[in-house]
């Protein structure tokens, strides 16, 4: 499968012929100025929580693509009020089958409020079972709940926040990788703002010392997994 990084926590995954876009935040990301939002098409948009730096480009991309949103009930309802009525709500521990595979909504330790101050429900992460099986953690602290992930899935890779300050840093992400039983980690939620800038070399060295691979993609880069 292909995975494209659009900065911050935004990824486009090609899963069984469908395009899954995660947490679109491009327009207001100074590091992603070269990305043309209007060129992005998605069959599904998966939203981990309601913060602006994860939902800012949901509406324009979903409308242009006629995409189906996948998120918690509160976020699906909020976007429905804006005219985006194609949505599938999930809650923690639940899963649903789609035409590309299955999505399970799992716990994340964070906060969530939508851009206008509306309650965004509880934040979460996603396990996607498709031609590859992967875990998109969303914004989260290190949590003991991650020990459940290997009971749900054998992961080919995982996308974890590593920027610290608002989420776990790369040191905690190393422990998270151990808990979820995954060797190949894609970093997210780093460098976008001053408080989450990281030392790339130190982060990679920490994962290497633990026998893990940390991949830090360039914005706009596509890799095959």
N, CA, C and O of each residue as an XYZ file, in Angstrom:
900
protein
N       0.828     -1.196      0.000
C       0.000      0.000      0.000
C       0.867      1.251      0.000
O       2.036      1.208      0.381
N       0.283      2.366     -0.431
C       1.003      3.633     -0.457
C       0.562      4.520      0.702
O      -0.604      4.521      1.096
N       1.520      5.274      1.239
C       1.237      6.227      2.306
C       1.905      7.547      1.949
O       3.113      7.602      1.717
N       1.103      8.612      1.909
C       1.615      9.946      1.609
C       1.465     10.829      2.827
O       0.424     10.830      3.484
N       2.515     11.585      3.128
C       2.521     12.480      4.290
C       2.304     13.910      3.821
O       3.006     14.399      2.936
N       1.307     14.585      4.434
C       1.017     15.975      4.102
C       1.333     16.930      5.251
O       0.860     18.066      5.267
N       2.122     16.472      6.201
C       2.521     17.320      7.318
C       1.676     17.110      8.561
O       0.529     16.668      8.488
N       2.269     17.437      9.708
C       1.625     17.362     11.021
C       1.108     15.944     11.280
O       1.910     15.033     11.485
N      -0.202     15.738     11.276
C      -0.750     14.395     11.481
C      -1.573     13.950     10.281
O      -2.439     13.083     10.403
N      -1.305     14.539      9.126
C      -2.122     14.291      7.937
C      -1.447     13.288      7.015
O      -0.339     13.510      6.528
N      -2.144     12.177      6.786
C      -1.651     11.117      5.915
C      -2.762     10.671      4.982
O      -3.938     10.680      5.346
N      -2.376     10.281      3.778
C      -3.302      9.663      2.836
C      -2.812      8.245      2.581
O      -1.718      8.035      2.057
N      -3.643      7.274      2.961
C      -3.287      5.869      2.789
C      -4.152      5.259      1.693
O      -5.374      5.409      1.695
N      -3.513      4.577      0.769
C      -4.245      3.835     -0.263
C      -4.429      2.410      0.247
O      -3.466      1.653      0.364
N      -5.664      2.057      0.547
C      -5.968      0.765      1.158
C      -6.971      0.031      0.279
O      -8.115      0.463      0.136
N      -6.543     -1.070     -0.304
C      -7.422     -1.874     -1.161
C      -8.150     -1.023     -2.197
O      -9.350     -1.186     -2.420
N      -7.412     -0.120     -2.820
C      -7.966      0.679     -3.895
C      -8.732      1.908     -3.465
O      -9.216      2.654     -4.316
N      -8.858      2.146     -2.161
C      -9.558      3.318     -1.642
C      -8.560      4.261     -0.970
O      -7.519      3.832     -0.471
N      -8.896      5.550     -0.966
C      -8.015      6.561     -0.366
C      -8.576      6.993      0.982
O      -9.696      7.496      1.075
N      -7.774      6.787      2.028
C      -8.155      7.144      3.392
C      -7.288      8.310      3.839
O      -6.064      8.196      3.908
N      -7.927      9.429      4.141
C      -7.211     10.624      4.582
C      -7.402     10.797      6.083
O      -8.526     10.781      6.584
N      -6.294     10.963      6.791
C      -6.329     11.102      8.249
C      -6.046     12.544      8.662
O      -5.067     13.144      8.218
N      -6.908     13.094      9.513
C      -6.706     14.366     10.217
C      -6.151     15.483      9.319
O      -5.034     15.949      9.543
N      -6.908     15.912      8.319
C      -6.381     16.890      7.358
C      -6.198     18.301      7.930
O      -7.165     18.973      8.289
N      -4.955     18.724      8.005
C      -4.557     20.067      8.442
C      -3.395     20.483      7.561
O      -2.241     20.158      7.837
N      -3.713     21.208      6.494
C      -2.704     21.570      5.503
C      -2.678     23.074      5.261
O      -1.613     23.692      5.276
N      -3.847     23.660      5.039
C      -3.948     25.070      4.665
C      -3.237     25.996      5.642
O      -2.587     26.956      5.227
N      -3.355     25.715      6.942
C      -2.784     26.596      7.961
C      -1.446     26.109      8.495
O      -0.939     26.633      9.487
N      -0.884     25.120      7.846
C       0.427     24.595      8.234
C       1.490     25.269      7.375
O       1.576     25.011      6.175
N       2.295     26.130      7.985
C       3.320     26.872      7.250
C       4.314     25.943      6.553
O       4.896     26.312      5.533
N       4.508     24.757      7.090
C       5.467     23.828      6.504
C       4.919     23.109      5.281
O       5.669     22.465      4.548
N       3.613     23.216      5.060
C       2.969     22.493      3.958
C       2.430     23.430      2.882
O       1.488     23.088      2.168
N       3.035     24.619      2.769
C       2.550     25.617      1.812
C       2.594     25.127      0.366
O       1.824     25.591     -0.475
N       3.485     24.201      0.084
C       3.629     23.715     -1.289
C       2.600     22.658     -1.663
O       2.559     22.218     -2.812
N       1.773     22.246     -0.715
C       0.757     21.224     -0.983
C      -0.529     21.895     -1.464
O      -1.024     22.816     -0.815
N      -1.065     21.448     -2.582
C      -2.315     21.970     -3.107
C      -3.482     21.156     -2.556
O      -3.731     20.028     -2.982
N      -4.184     21.749     -1.608
C      -5.298     21.043     -0.962
C      -6.349     20.646     -1.992
O      -6.939     19.569     -1.898
N      -6.582     21.505     -2.965
C      -7.617     21.237     -3.971
C      -7.318     19.995     -4.802
O      -8.216     19.451     -5.445
N      -6.073     19.543     -4.796
C      -5.714     18.369     -5.594
C      -5.909     17.059     -4.838
O      -5.799     15.981     -5.423
N      -6.196     17.146     -3.550
C      -6.315     15.941     -2.726
C      -7.730     15.389     -2.800
O      -8.702     16.115     -2.591
N      -7.836     14.123     -3.094
C      -9.121     13.434     -3.142
C      -9.081     12.249     -2.185
O      -8.065     11.564     -2.065
N     -10.186     12.023     -1.517
C     -10.263     10.930     -0.550
C     -11.633     10.272     -0.629
O     -12.647     10.940     -0.832
N     -11.649      8.963     -0.467
C     -12.916      8.243     -0.366
C     -13.458      8.297      1.061
O     -14.669      8.292      1.284
N     -12.534      8.348      2.020
C     -12.884      8.418      3.434
C     -11.968      9.413      4.125
O     -10.792      9.535      3.784
N     -12.522     10.123      5.103
C     -11.716     11.005      5.946
C     -11.884     10.534      7.384
O     -12.991     10.547      7.922
N     -10.788     10.121      8.003
C     -10.810      9.630      9.373
C     -10.291     10.724     10.291
O      -9.221     11.287     10.061
N     -11.067     11.023     11.342
C     -10.767     12.154     12.219
C     -10.613     11.641     13.645
O     -11.551     11.085     14.217
N      -9.426     11.829     14.217
C      -9.142     11.278     15.548
C      -9.753     12.091     16.684
O     -10.147     11.538     17.711
N      -9.829     13.432     16.488
C     -10.417     14.308     17.499
C     -10.684     15.673     16.873
O     -10.384     15.891     15.699
N     -11.248     16.592     17.658
C     -11.801     17.796     17.082
C     -10.913     19.018     16.989
O     -11.362     20.045     16.480
N      -9.685     18.962     17.452
C      -8.836     20.158     17.433
C      -8.608     20.659     16.009
O      -8.541     19.877     15.061
N      -8.492     21.980     15.883
C      -8.387     22.593     14.568
C      -7.233     22.045     13.750
O      -7.339     21.916     12.531
N      -6.117     21.719     14.423
C      -4.965     21.209     13.682
C      -5.145     19.756     13.241
O      -4.186     19.094     12.845
N      -6.384     19.269     13.314
C      -6.710     17.932     12.809
C      -7.962     17.925     11.942
O      -8.275     16.920     11.303
N      -8.679     19.047     11.922
C      -9.936     19.081     11.163
C     -10.029     20.247     10.174
O     -11.023     20.352      9.456
N      -9.038     21.109     10.118
C      -9.163     22.373      9.377
C      -9.550     22.191      7.913
O     -10.287     23.012      7.366
N      -9.063     21.128      7.268
C      -9.335     20.927      5.841
C     -10.312     19.792      5.577
O     -10.430     19.328      4.443
N     -11.009     19.343      6.603
C     -11.979     18.258      6.409
C     -13.056     18.670      5.416
O     -13.295     17.965      4.436
N     -13.709     19.802      5.658
C     -14.874     20.193      4.857
C     -14.556     20.365      3.377
O     -15.240     19.766      2.548
N     -13.537     21.165      3.001
C     -13.296     21.337      1.562
C     -12.906     20.053      0.845
O     -13.333     19.820     -0.286
N     -12.097     19.216      1.492
C     -11.673     17.971      0.846
C     -12.837     16.988      0.762
O     -13.041     16.355     -0.274
N     -13.599     16.860      1.846
C     -14.723     15.921      1.852
C     -15.791     16.326      0.850
O     -16.370     15.471      0.180
N     -16.057     17.622      0.740
C     -17.061     18.090     -0.216
C     -16.616     17.847     -1.648
O     -17.404     17.390     -2.476
N     -15.354     18.152     -1.945
C     -14.849     17.964     -3.302
C     -14.796     16.491     -3.692
O     -14.924     16.149     -4.868
N     -14.608     15.621     -2.703
C     -14.436     14.192     -2.964
C     -15.707     13.382     -2.752
O     -15.764     12.207     -3.115
N     -16.731     14.008     -2.164
C     -17.931     13.269     -1.729
C     -17.518     12.124     -0.803
O     -18.003     10.999     -0.919
N     -16.617     12.442      0.111
C     -16.039     11.436      0.996
C     -16.954     11.113      2.171
O     -17.807     11.913      2.554
N     -16.761      9.943      2.724
C     -17.437      9.521      3.952
C     -16.522      9.803      5.135
O     -15.353      9.418      5.121
N     -17.045     10.474      6.157
C     -16.265     10.739      7.359
C     -16.373      9.567      8.316
O     -17.428      8.942      8.427
N     -15.286      9.270      9.005
C     -15.258      8.263     10.061
C     -14.652      8.920     11.289
O     -13.510      9.377     11.255
N     -15.416      8.966     12.373
C     -14.960      9.629     13.598
C     -15.920      9.236     14.720
O     -16.772      8.364     14.548
N     -15.770      9.892     15.869
C     -16.732      9.639     16.942
C     -18.071     10.312     16.622
O     -18.173     11.095     15.677
N     -19.075     10.003     17.407
C     -20.431     10.485     17.131
C     -20.511     12.005     17.145
O     -21.172     12.604     16.297
N     -19.840     12.626     18.101
C     -19.918     14.077     18.240
C     -19.339     14.799     17.023
O     -19.908     15.783     16.552
N     -18.228     14.316     16.528
C     -17.602     14.953     15.362
C     -18.438     14.723     14.101
O     -18.621     15.637     13.297
N     -18.938     13.507     13.934
C     -19.803     13.229     12.785
C     -21.031     14.132     12.810
O     -21.434     14.664     11.776
N     -21.620     14.303     13.975
C     -22.814     15.149     14.102
C     -22.492     16.605     13.803
O     -23.283     17.294     13.158
N     -21.334     17.083     14.266
C     -20.942     18.474     14.042
C     -20.758     18.757     12.552
O     -21.206     19.793     12.059
N     -20.110     17.856     11.842
C     -19.925     18.058     10.409
C     -21.234     17.881      9.638
O     -21.435     18.520      8.606
N     -22.121     17.022     10.131
C     -23.434     16.887      9.489
C     -24.181     18.211      9.532
O     -24.905     18.553      8.597
N     -24.006     18.952     10.616
C     -24.629     20.260     10.734
C     -24.075     21.275      9.752
O     -24.678     22.325      9.527
N     -22.917     20.960      9.163
C     -22.312     21.822      8.148
C     -22.562     21.297      6.734
O     -21.966     21.768      5.765
N     -23.442     20.327      6.640
C     -23.804     19.809      5.325
C     -23.051     18.583      4.878
O     -23.280     18.093      3.772
N     -22.150     18.066      5.712
C     -21.412     16.839      5.371
C     -22.141     15.660      6.025
O     -21.821     15.256      7.143
N     -23.100     15.135      5.320
C     -23.996     14.136      5.910
C     -23.536     12.699      5.713
O     -24.122     11.777      6.279
N     -22.482     12.501      4.905
C     -21.955     11.148      4.730
C     -20.947     10.875      5.841
O     -19.776     11.242      5.736
N     -21.409     10.236      6.892
C     -20.530      9.974      8.023
C     -20.872      8.670      8.704
O     -22.030      8.257      8.755
N     -19.842      8.027      9.227
C     -20.038      6.796     10.010
C     -19.464      7.013     11.398
O     -18.244      7.083     11.551
N     -20.329      7.122     12.435
C     -19.828      7.330     13.793
C     -19.367      6.029     14.436
O     -19.982      4.977     14.258
N     -18.276      6.120     15.185
C     -17.770      5.007     15.982
C     -17.596      5.488     17.414
O     -17.545      6.690     17.674
N     -17.505      4.549     18.333
C     -17.098      4.883     19.689
C     -16.089      3.854     20.160
O     -15.905      2.818     19.521
N     -15.438      4.136     21.272
C     -14.290      3.343     21.714
C     -14.620      1.862     21.848
O     -15.609      1.473     22.470
N     -13.759      1.052     21.245
C     -13.939     -0.394     21.282
C     -14.762     -0.925     20.135
O     -14.778     -2.131     19.887
N     -15.458     -0.028     19.421
C     -16.292     -0.460     18.314
C     -15.512     -0.564     17.017
O     -14.468      0.068     16.850
N     -16.032     -1.371     16.101
C     -15.425     -1.498     14.780
C     -16.527     -1.580     13.736
O     -17.675     -1.893     14.050
N     -16.163     -1.295     12.489
C     -17.115     -1.353     11.392
C     -16.403     -1.811     10.134
O     -15.205     -1.587      9.964
N     -17.153     -2.456      9.258
C     -16.606     -2.969      8.007
C     -16.984     -2.008      6.885
O     -18.134     -1.585      6.768
N     -15.984     -1.671      6.057
C     -16.168     -0.801      4.905
C     -15.701     -1.539      3.651
O     -15.261     -2.686      3.735
N     -15.795     -0.890      2.492
C     -15.429     -1.574      1.257
C     -13.922     -1.739      1.079
O     -13.487     -2.424      0.153
N     -13.113     -1.124      1.951
C     -11.655     -1.276      1.890
C     -11.123     -2.203      2.977
O      -9.981     -2.657      2.903
N     -11.951     -2.487      3.988
C     -11.511     -3.278      5.130
C     -12.287     -2.891      6.376
O     -13.431     -2.444      6.293
N     -11.665     -3.064      7.521
C     -12.320     -2.819      8.807
C     -11.566     -1.750      9.583
O     -10.339     -1.673      9.519
N     -12.310     -0.924     10.320
C     -11.721      0.095     11.184
C     -12.205     -0.126     12.609
O     -13.402     -0.279     12.852
N     -11.275     -0.141     13.540
C     -11.596     -0.234     14.971
C     -11.153      1.058     15.647
O     -10.041      1.537     15.422
N     -12.033      1.616     16.477
C     -11.751      2.870     17.182
C     -11.235      2.545     18.577
O     -11.914      1.873     19.353
N     -10.031      3.023     18.897
C      -9.398      2.666     20.168
C      -9.067      3.920     20.976
O      -9.150      5.040     20.472
N      -8.701      3.718     22.204
C      -8.525      4.822     23.146
C      -7.294      5.680     22.828
O      -6.269      5.194     22.351
N      -7.447      6.980     23.117
C      -6.329      7.924     23.112
C      -6.491      8.817     24.334
O      -7.614      9.117     24.741
N      -5.397      9.236     24.909
C      -5.433     10.117     26.083
C      -5.038     11.510     25.636
O      -3.862     11.793     25.409
N      -6.029     12.375     25.512
C      -5.814     13.722     24.990
C      -7.048     14.543     25.371
O      -7.756     14.185     26.312
N      -7.311     15.628     24.659
C      -8.537     16.409     24.833
C      -9.153     16.601     23.460
O      -8.546     16.234     22.454
N     -10.353     17.172     23.401
C     -10.999     17.348     22.108
C     -12.088     18.399     22.193
O     -13.041     18.267     22.962
N     -11.936     19.440     21.397
C     -12.973     20.450     21.243
C     -12.914     20.913     19.793
O     -11.829     21.060     19.232
N     -14.072     21.144     19.187
C     -14.116     21.554     17.798
C     -13.827     23.045     17.660
O     -13.901     23.772     18.650
N     -13.502     23.516     16.467
C     -13.037     24.895     16.303
C     -13.958     25.975     16.840
O     -13.479     27.044     17.219
N     -15.273     25.733     16.887
C     -16.199     26.754     17.396
C     -16.494     26.592     18.877
O     -17.384     27.253     19.411
N     -15.743     25.707     19.550
C     -15.934     25.492     20.974
C     -16.869     24.355     21.320
O     -17.052     24.047     22.497
N     -17.470     23.721     20.318
C     -18.359     22.578     20.551
C     -17.575     21.397     21.109
O     -16.449     21.129     20.688
N     -18.183     20.697     22.062
C     -17.582     19.491     22.627
C     -17.308     18.483     21.519
O     -18.191     18.169     20.721
N     -16.088     17.984     21.476
C     -15.676     17.081     20.407
C     -15.692     15.617     20.759
O     -15.149     14.800     20.016
N     -16.315     15.256     21.898
C     -16.298     13.853     22.302
C     -14.920     13.429     22.757
O     -14.008     14.249     22.860
N     -14.775     12.153     23.028
C     -13.481     11.632     23.478
C     -12.574     11.346     22.282
O     -13.027     10.786     21.284
N     -11.296     11.727     22.376
C     -10.365     11.456     21.279
C     -10.087      9.971     21.153
O     -10.306      9.203     22.089
N      -9.605      9.579     19.994
C      -9.306      8.170     19.785
C      -8.252      7.957     18.729
O      -7.723      8.906     18.152
N      -7.957      6.704     18.488
C      -7.072      6.282     17.415
C      -7.785      5.223     16.599
O      -8.884      4.793     16.949
N      -7.152      4.798     15.498
C      -7.771      3.830     14.597
C      -6.820      2.675     14.313
O      -5.632      2.883     14.066
N      -7.346      1.471     14.349
C      -6.669      0.328     13.750
C      -7.371      0.056     12.432
O      -8.587     -0.130     12.396
N      -6.604      0.032     11.349
C      -7.156     -0.221     10.021
C      -6.683     -1.596      9.566
O      -5.485     -1.871      9.517
N      -7.643     -2.452      9.235
C      -7.352     -3.785      8.726
C      -7.689     -3.784      7.233
O      -8.862     -3.796      6.858
N      -6.660     -3.770      6.387
C      -6.873     -3.773      4.944
C      -5.863     -4.676      4.288
O      -5.616     -5.780      4.775
N      -5.256     -4.228      3.167
C      -4.184     -5.028      2.576
C      -2.952     -5.008      3.469
O      -2.111     -5.903      3.389
N      -2.842     -3.986      4.323
C      -1.910     -3.954      5.443
C      -2.708     -3.605      6.697
O      -3.789     -3.022      6.612
N      -2.177     -3.960      7.840
C      -2.829     -3.629      9.102
C      -1.973     -2.608      9.830
O      -0.787     -2.837     10.067
N      -2.584     -1.468     10.187
C      -1.794     -0.421     10.832
C      -2.619      0.314     11.876
O      -3.847      0.236     11.906
N      -1.900      1.030     12.729
C      -2.477      1.769     13.851
C      -2.125      3.241     13.696
O      -0.952      3.610     13.659
N      -3.153      4.075     13.606
C      -2.987      5.521     13.614
C      -3.400      5.979     15.001
O      -4.583      5.944     15.338
N      -2.437      6.409     15.812
C      -2.698      6.628     17.235
C      -3.461      7.908     17.529
O      -4.046      8.037     18.605
N      -3.470      8.874     16.585
C      -4.024     10.179     16.910
C      -3.142     10.880     17.928
O      -2.042     10.418     18.233
N      -3.625     11.987     18.448
C      -2.885     12.684     19.509
C      -3.109     11.935     20.812
O      -4.248     11.766     21.247
N      -2.040     11.490     21.429
C      -2.206     10.727     22.668
C      -0.944     10.784     23.521
O       0.170     10.964     23.029
N      -1.164     10.625     24.794
C      -0.082     10.332     25.726
C       0.210      8.836     25.665
O      -0.579      8.066     25.119
N       1.323      8.438     26.215
C       1.580      7.022     26.427
C       0.544      6.505     27.404
O       0.345      7.094     28.467
N      -0.115      5.417     27.061
C      -1.153      4.866     27.924
C      -1.048      3.346     27.970
O      -0.701      2.703     26.979
N      -1.348      2.793     29.116
C      -1.273      1.342     29.302
C      -2.247      0.615     28.383
O      -2.075     -0.573     28.111
N      -3.276      1.326     27.899
C      -4.235      0.720     26.970
C      -3.560      0.232     25.698
O      -4.085     -0.649     25.017
N      -2.402      0.793     25.370
C      -1.697      0.362     24.159
C      -1.291     -1.102     24.225
O      -1.053     -1.726     23.191
N      -1.210     -1.655     25.426
C      -0.874     -3.072     25.552
C      -1.957     -3.974     24.980
O      -1.723     -5.157     24.733
N      -3.151     -3.410     24.771
C      -4.241     -4.192     24.178
C      -4.104     -4.316     22.662
O      -4.647     -5.245     22.066
N      -3.390     -3.396     22.043
C      -3.339     -3.367     20.589
C      -2.889     -4.706     19.984
O      -3.510     -5.154     19.020
N      -1.836     -5.371     20.503
C      -1.433     -6.653     19.910
C      -2.487     -7.749     20.056
O      -2.452     -8.749     19.338
N      -3.422     -7.559     20.984
C      -4.511     -8.535     21.096
C      -5.544     -8.344     19.987
O      -6.278     -9.267     19.633
N      -5.583     -7.137     19.453
C      -6.532     -6.828     18.385
C      -5.941     -7.061     17.000
O      -6.664     -7.393     16.060
N      -4.611     -6.884     16.872
C      -4.024     -6.900     15.533
C      -2.523     -7.147     15.588
O      -1.851     -6.788     16.555
N      -2.013     -7.768     14.529
C      -0.579     -7.828     14.275
C      -0.276     -6.728     13.277
O      -0.696     -6.793     12.122
N       0.449     -5.722     13.723
C       0.628     -4.513     12.928
C       1.783     -4.617     11.942
O       2.853     -5.130     12.267
N       1.545     -4.120     10.734
C       2.629     -3.973      9.767
C       3.414     -2.691     10.029
O       4.627     -2.646      9.822
N       2.717     -1.652     10.486
C       3.365     -0.409     10.886
C       2.398      0.385     11.750
O       1.213      0.063     11.839
N       2.923      1.427     12.384
C       2.095      2.298     13.218
C       2.512      3.742     13.009
O       3.679      4.034     12.748
N       1.550      4.636     13.127
C       1.782      6.077     13.013
C       1.578      6.670     14.398
O       0.465      6.673     14.924
N       2.668      7.176     14.992
C       2.634      7.637     16.376
C       3.077      9.089     16.488
O       3.974      9.516     15.760
N       2.459      9.861     17.395
C       2.953     11.220     17.663
C       4.264     11.159     18.432
O       4.449     10.302     19.296
N       5.183     12.089     18.106
C       6.507     12.046     18.738
C       6.994     13.429     19.168
O       8.134     13.562     19.614
N       6.164     14.453     19.045
C       6.618     15.828     19.224
C       6.677     16.355     20.633
O       7.210     17.440     20.865
N       6.130     15.595     21.600
C       6.132     16.021     23.006
C       5.249     17.257     23.206
O       4.600     17.713     22.265
N       5.222     17.787     24.400
C       4.483     18.986     24.804
C       2.965     18.770     24.796
O       2.331     18.866     25.847
N       2.369     18.478     23.627
C       0.926     18.240     23.532
C       0.584     16.754     23.458
O      -0.561     16.367     23.689
N       1.560     15.935     23.141
C       1.392     14.487     23.025
C       2.629     13.836     23.636
O       3.477     14.516     24.213
N       2.724     12.524     23.506
C       3.958     11.891     23.949
C       5.115     12.327     23.055
O       4.934     12.634     21.877
N       6.301     12.346     23.644
C       7.505     12.625     22.895
C       8.090     11.339     22.345
O       7.525     10.261     22.532
N       9.233     11.454     21.661
C       9.772     10.252     21.022
C      10.232      9.211     22.037
O      10.217      8.016     21.743
N      10.643      9.650     23.234
C      11.056      8.670     24.249
C       9.872      7.787     24.654
O       9.999      6.566     24.742
N       8.718      8.424     24.900
C       7.517      7.659     25.244
C       7.020      6.860     24.041
O       6.469      5.771     24.202
N       7.213      7.397     22.842
C       6.790      6.684     21.641
C       7.569      5.384     21.455
O       7.041      4.408     20.921
N       8.830      5.377     21.899
C       9.596      4.126     21.876
C       8.907      3.085     22.745
O       8.768      1.930     22.343
N       8.475      3.491     23.940
C       7.758      2.564     24.828
C       6.427      2.151     24.218
O       6.007      1.002     24.354
N       5.769      3.083     23.551
C       4.509      2.758     22.880
C       4.731      1.694     21.808
O       3.937      0.763     21.674
N       5.816      1.838     21.048
C       6.124      0.852     20.013
C       6.315     -0.534     20.603
O       5.900     -1.532     20.014
N       6.955     -0.592     21.786
C       7.111     -1.871     22.475
C       5.751     -2.436     22.873
O       5.480     -3.619     22.665
N       4.892     -1.586     23.447
C       3.578     -2.038     23.906
C       2.711     -2.575     22.778
O       2.006     -3.570     22.947
N       2.767     -1.906     21.617
C       1.906     -2.326     20.510
C       2.544     -3.419     19.661
O       1.926     -3.925     18.724
N       3.774     -3.780     19.990
C       4.449     -4.874     19.294
C       4.748     -4.571     17.847
O       4.566     -5.420     16.975
N       5.213     -3.340     17.585
C       5.428     -2.922     16.201
C       6.850     -2.399     16.017
O       7.328     -1.589     16.811
N       7.510     -2.858     14.982
C       8.894     -2.454     14.721
C       8.975     -1.198     13.866
O       9.854     -0.364     14.081
N       8.066     -1.048     12.893
C       8.145      0.052     11.922
C       7.196      1.166     12.343
O       5.979      0.981     12.355
N       7.755      2.323     12.688
C       6.974      3.456     13.179
C       7.135      4.646     12.236
O       8.245      4.988     11.830
N       6.022      5.260     11.901
C       6.006      6.511     11.141
C       5.727      7.636     12.143
O       4.729      7.584     12.862
N       6.586      8.639     12.197
C       6.394      9.726     13.143
C       5.394     10.750     12.642
O       5.281     10.989     11.440
N       4.661     11.362     13.585
C       3.751     12.457     13.248
C       3.687     13.441     14.412
O       4.215     13.182     15.493
N       3.040     14.560     14.171
C       2.806     15.598     15.183
C       4.132     16.095     15.778
O       4.341     16.066     16.991
N       5.010     16.548     14.891
C       6.297     17.098     15.302
C       6.698     18.202     14.326
O       6.320     18.170     13.155
N       7.454     19.165     14.808
C       8.068     20.248     14.019
C       7.109     21.337     13.530
O       7.568     22.413     13.147
N       5.811     21.099     13.529
C       4.866     22.065     12.960
C       4.899     23.397     13.687
O       4.876     24.454     13.055
N       4.953     23.353     15.015
C       4.980     24.543     15.861
C       6.217     24.470     16.749
O       6.784     23.398     16.960
N       6.626     25.631     17.266
C       7.848     25.693     18.081
C       7.858     24.698     19.249
O       8.888     24.064     19.478
N       6.754     24.533     20.001
C       6.809     23.626     21.159
C       6.998     22.154     20.807
O       7.334     21.350     21.677
N       6.785     21.788     19.532
C       6.884     20.367     19.181
C       8.021     20.089     18.193
O       8.024     19.053     17.528
N       8.977     20.998     18.098
C      10.142     20.741     17.263
C      11.046     19.720     17.953
O      11.247     19.780     19.166
N      11.577     18.802     17.189
C      12.390     17.731     17.765
C      13.748     17.647     17.079
O      13.954     18.200     15.999
N      14.660     16.950     17.727
C      15.956     16.621     17.154
C      15.784     15.284     16.419
O      15.648     14.237     17.052
N      15.791     15.326     15.099
C      15.527     14.126     14.308
C      16.543     13.022     14.585
O      16.177     11.853     14.710
N      17.804     13.390     14.680
C      18.855     12.389     14.878
C      18.688     11.679     16.224
O      18.834     10.460     16.310
N      18.383     12.441     17.262
C      18.189     11.825     18.578
C      16.969     10.914     18.592
O      16.992      9.840     19.192
N      15.904     11.349     17.926
C      14.688     10.541     17.883
C      14.957      9.219     17.176
O      14.557      8.162     17.665
N      15.629      9.268     16.031
C      15.929      8.043     15.293
C      16.864      7.136     16.081
O      16.722      5.913     16.054
N      17.815      7.735     16.779
C      18.758      6.945     17.571
C      18.057      6.230     18.716
O      18.404      5.096     19.046
N      17.073      6.886     19.326
C      16.331      6.275     20.428
C      15.564      5.046     19.954
O      15.516      4.033     20.652
N      14.967      5.135     18.777
C      14.248      3.982     18.229
C      15.214      2.880     17.815
O      14.949      1.700     18.045
N      16.320      3.256     17.212
C      17.296      2.269     16.784
C      17.860      1.499     17.973
O      18.087      0.292     17.889
N      18.083      2.201     19.077
C      18.607      1.548     20.280
C      17.633      0.522     20.834
O      18.038     -0.426     21.506
N      16.345      0.711     20.553
C      15.311     -0.218     21.017
C      14.980     -1.276     19.969
O      14.056     -2.068     20.150
N      15.740     -1.286     18.870
C      15.489     -2.262     17.821
C      14.282     -1.936     16.966
O      13.664     -2.829     16.386
N      13.943     -0.647     16.886
C      12.787     -0.196     16.105
C      13.246      0.726     14.976
O      14.365      1.238     14.993
N      12.366      0.928     13.999
C      12.646      1.841     12.888
C      11.725      3.056     13.019
O      10.506      2.908     13.112
N      12.308      4.249     13.025
C      11.514      5.474     12.994
C      11.690      6.127     11.627
O      12.807      6.444     11.218
N      10.577      6.325     10.928
C      10.593      6.955      9.626
C       9.984      8.354      9.747
O       8.838      8.510     10.167
N      10.760      9.357      9.377
C      10.308     10.746      9.392
C      10.211     11.202      7.938
O      11.224     11.472      7.292
N       8.995     11.282      7.439
C       8.782     11.550      6.029
C       8.853     13.043      5.728
O       8.557     13.877      6.584
N       9.247     13.365      4.510
C       9.171     14.728      4.027
C       7.729     15.033      3.658
O       7.000     14.147      3.212
N       7.314     16.278      3.840
C       5.933     16.653      3.502
C       5.743     16.537      1.992
O       6.476     17.143      1.211
N       4.760     15.759      1.602
C       4.514     15.462      0.192
C       5.102     14.142     -0.256
O       4.838     13.699     -1.374
N       5.896     13.501      0.594
C       6.555     12.238      0.232
C       5.573     11.075      0.300
O       4.725     11.005      1.189
N       5.709     10.166     -0.660
C       4.925      8.929     -0.690
C       5.864      7.736     -0.560
O       6.890      7.662     -1.235
N       5.502      6.813      0.309
C       6.286      5.590      0.443
C       5.379      4.393      0.233
O       4.163      4.479      0.406
N       5.984      3.281     -0.142
C       5.260      2.023     -0.328
C       5.565      1.128      0.858
O       6.726      0.921      1.208
N       4.532      0.604      1.465
C       4.689     -0.218      2.667
C       4.189     -1.643      2.404
O       4.237     -2.489      3.297
